[in-house]
Amino acid sequence: MDAEIVGIADGVRLDDLCRHCIPVVESVGRFIASQVGMVAADVIEEKSANSLVSYVDKEAEKQLVSALSLLLPKAGFLTEEATTVQRVGGEDWTWIIDPLDGTTNFLFGLPNFAISVALARREEVVLGIVYEVNRAEMFYAWKGGGAYCNGRSIHVRQSTVLEDTLVATGFPYSDFKKLHAQFGAVEQFQRSTRGVRRWGAAAIDLCFVACGRFDIFFENSLNPWDVAAGILLVQEAGGVVTDFQGNPADLSGREVVASYGSIHKLAVGVVRSWFYPESV
């Protein structure tokens, strides 16, 4: 393999690193699966309005941090539950981790939740893994190496007609200032596409765009650990990820539109018309 396909950065072979990460994530996935239906109501915490966490999230994160620290000792961490020192400033390498994306689904017994692990090199994500626990689907990608699910190459769809697309979205937990715009965009998509789905886990939504199950995903008020791995997966699968005005998406998760080809311009047009009507 040449360097572009293998993915080499600062002496780190991204393909090898990815292969070593996958069993780590699978192991943590087995732990999460073992706890389905086992979490008592009195041990569930509310971090903020409508944002839940349990010992499962925290233990899963600790297991990931412990194992990933051995794989790349030089890397810092940005993690949702902050169970380790958050070392992000000035780091060449940073793991960005959501140990359980879709915690509410998990706690309510809805079978749609995942582990999301990304590796950033100086603010650029170069490796991403999302493991959907219930279907045992391991999505992974590294920079320049394509995107995969359980060993098979995956690609975005190639529809050119908005009416033939399926859209996914998510709603903010507590930041409701733009909820009117959100519902406006949802209604417009519902009227002009095959329909709109609300899956409840942004990392999975992005993977489903990458593998062609969804054509469009948009959401605001997310966090880096929600989107970092999924953005890379969409890009490596041939898709495009921007903010609501069509600018390249950053890792903040503030605004994300994921799609592909000519459909992306149409998707951004719908979202921008509701969130930024003054720019239309």
Number of C-alpha atoms within 10 A of each C-alpha: 6 7 12 11 14 17 21 18 13 7 7 11 14 23 19 12 16 17 11 14 20 17 11 15 25 18 14 22 21 14 16 22 15 11 13 15 11 10 15 9 9 7 10 14 12 11 11 10 9 11 13 15 19 20 13 23 20 17 17 23 23 19 16 22 20 12 15 20 14 10 13 14 10 11 19 24 24 21 23 21 19 13 16 15 10 15 15 17 10 10 15 15 22 26 28 27 29 29 31 31 26 23 22 18 16 21 22 11 12 15 15 19 29 29 30 28 29 28 26 22 16 14 15 16 21 23 28 28 31 29 28 24 22 15 11 14 16 20 28 32 29 28 23 19 19 20 28 23 20 12 11 9 14 25 22 26 20 16 15 14 12 19 14 12 21 21 25 25 23 19 18 16 12 11 11 12 9 15 14 12 18 21 13 17 22 22 13 14 23 16 12 15 15 14 16 20 16 13 16 20 22 28 29 25 26 34 32 23 30 34 23 21 18 22 28 31 26 27 21 21 17 19 16 19 26 29 31 32 33 32 30 31 35 28 22 23 25 20 25 25 26 19 21 26 20 18 12 13 20 18 22 16 19 16 19 30 27 31 32 25 15 13 20 23 14 16 24 22 17 19 25 20 17 21 18 13 11 8 9 10
